[in-house]
Amino acid sequence: MRFWGIVAESRGDPERLRTVLAGLSRAEVYAFQDVFLEFSAEVRDLVGSGHTEDGADDVADWVVSQGAAAYAAVLAGGPVGAPLDPVGLGHVAYEVYFERFGVALDLM
C-alpha cells in the first residue's frame, strides 16, 4: 500500500482524500485507515500534552495528515505546529468505507 503517497495526494484536504479513496478497493481503504490509526497512535503521546483526549487525537490525526516529513519530524522531537482547531483526515476513510460498501469500517 502506498500510504504516504495517498496522504500526499490529498494535500491534507478531506475532500481530496475522499476522491482518492473512492478509487481504491475495499481492502485498500481498510489498510489505509489501519495504517493511519497506527501512525496517529504513535505520535499521540508526543503531541497530546496540554490537550484533552479528543484534542490530542485531533492533533495526532492532523500531524499524520500533513505527510511523511511532518510525521517524521514529530517523531524526532520537532515542533508540532498544529493550528488551534486542527482538521485531519482520520474520519474520511470511515465515511468512504460506509458509503461505498454499506458497512462500518471496524477499526479503532
RODO-2510 file (C-alpha; in nm, 4 decimals, decimal comma):
residues 108
     n   res          X          Y          Z
     1     m     0,0000     0,0000     0,0000
     2     r     0,1219     0,3472    -0,0794
     3     f     0,0047     0,5173     0,2397
     4     w     0,2229     0,8285     0,2285
     5     g     0,1541     0,8718    -0,1421
     6     i    -0,2185     0,8806    -0,0720
     7     v    -0,1691     1,1314     0,2098
     8     a     0,0485     1,3489    -0,0161
     9     e    -0,2071     1,3308    -0,2952
    10     s    -0,4789     1,4516    -0,0577
    11     r    -0,2698     1,7549     0,0472
    12     g    -0,4383     1,7458     0,3878
    13     d    -0,7786     1,8086     0,2299
    14     p    -1,0572     1,5704     0,3369
    15     e    -1,2417     1,6076     0,0053
    16     r    -0,9293     1,5254    -0,1953
    17     l    -0,8737     1,2185     0,0221
    18     r    -1,2365     1,1169    -0,0296
    19     t    -1,1773     1,1261    -0,4061
    20     v    -0,8576     0,9201    -0,3814
    21     l    -1,0129     0,6596    -0,1521
    22     a    -1,3171     0,6311    -0,3778
    23     g    -1,0913     0,4727    -0,6387
    24     l    -0,9466     0,2106    -0,4043
    25     s    -1,0670    -0,1387    -0,3263
    26     r    -1,2342    -0,2316    -0,0002
    27     a    -0,9122    -0,3913     0,1256
    28     e    -0,7078    -0,0838     0,0308
    29     v    -0,9406     0,1577     0,2128
    30     y    -0,9278    -0,0696     0,5173
    31     a    -0,5468    -0,0897     0,5011
    32     f    -0,5172     0,2886     0,4622
    33     q    -0,7207     0,3510     0,7765
    34     d    -0,5388     0,0799     0,9690
    35     v    -0,2026     0,2446     0,8943
    36     f    -0,3446     0,5914     0,9618
    37     l    -0,4600     0,4847     1,3075
    38     e    -0,1273     0,3172     1,3822
    39     f     0,0742     0,6258     1,2874
    40     s    -0,1632     0,8584     1,4709
    41     a    -0,1294     0,6479     1,7871
    42     e     0,2497     0,6607     1,7580
    43     v     0,2568     1,0406     1,7741
    44     r    -0,0402     1,0924     2,0063
    45     d     0,1587     1,0911     2,3291
    46     l     0,4199     1,3216     2,1768
    47     v     0,1646     1,5841     2,0764
    48     g    -0,1041     1,5366     2,3399
    49     s     0,0436     1,7397     2,6247
    50     g    -0,1921     2,0183     2,7263
    51     h    -0,4857     1,8810     2,5264
    52     t    -0,7988     1,6933     2,6176
    53     e    -0,8099     1,3323     2,4999
    54     d    -1,0134     1,4325     2,1941
    55     g    -0,7850     1,7297     2,1344
    56     a    -0,4771     1,5065     2,1441
    57     d    -0,6420     1,2717     1,8932
    58     d    -0,7202     1,5671     1,6651
    59     v    -0,3619     1,6958     1,6779
    60     a    -0,2177     1,3474     1,6168
    61     d    -0,4516     1,2998     1,3185
    62     w    -0,3501     1,6420     1,1878
    63     v     0,0207     1,5536     1,2110
    64     v    -0,0274     1,2347     1,0091
    65     s    -0,2449     1,4274     0,7630
    66     q     0,0442     1,6668     0,6942
    67     g     0,2521     1,3866     0,5444
    68     a     0,5626     1,1784     0,5993
    69     a     0,8004     1,4689     0,6665
    70     a     0,5808     1,6246     0,9374
    71     y     0,5244     1,2838     1,0945
    72     a     0,8968     1,2039     1,0981
    73     a     0,9785     1,5478     1,2399
    74     v     0,7400     1,4991     1,5327
    75     l     0,8790     1,1507     1,5993
    76     a     1,2262     1,3067     1,6066
    77     g     1,1126     1,5572     1,8698
    78     g     1,0407     1,8515     1,6414
    79     p     0,7635     2,1048     1,6983
    80     v     0,4090     2,0130     1,6059
    81     g     0,2875     2,3483     1,4734
    82     a    -0,0780     2,2447     1,4655
    83     p    -0,3453     2,5136     1,4313
    84     l    -0,5793     2,5808     1,7233
    85     d    -0,8559     2,3750     1,5634
    86     p    -0,6737     2,1068     1,3648
    87     v    -0,8647     1,9230     1,0950
    88     g    -0,7135     1,5919     0,9979
    89     l    -0,8027     1,3132     0,7648
    90     g    -0,8766     1,0494     1,0274
    91     h    -1,2515     1,0390     0,9696
    92     v    -1,2590     1,0214     0,5909
    93     a    -1,1883     0,6512     0,5354
    94     y    -1,4678     0,5569     0,7776
    95     e    -1,7135     0,7647     0,5763
    96     v    -1,5937     0,6414     0,2368
    97     y    -1,5976     0,2790     0,3514
    98     f    -1,9554     0,3037     0,4757
    99     e    -2,0752     0,4942     0,1670
   100     r    -1,9129     0,2507    -0,0765
   101     f    -1,9553    -0,0833     0,0973
   102     g    -2,2598    -0,0327     0,3206
   103     v    -2,0910    -0,1465     0,6396
   104     a    -1,8982     0,0312     0,9093
   105     l    -1,5205     0,0147     0,8997
   106     d    -1,4444    -0,1808     1,2148
   107     l    -1,1212    -0,0182     1,3284
   108     m    -1,0475     0,1882     1,6373
***
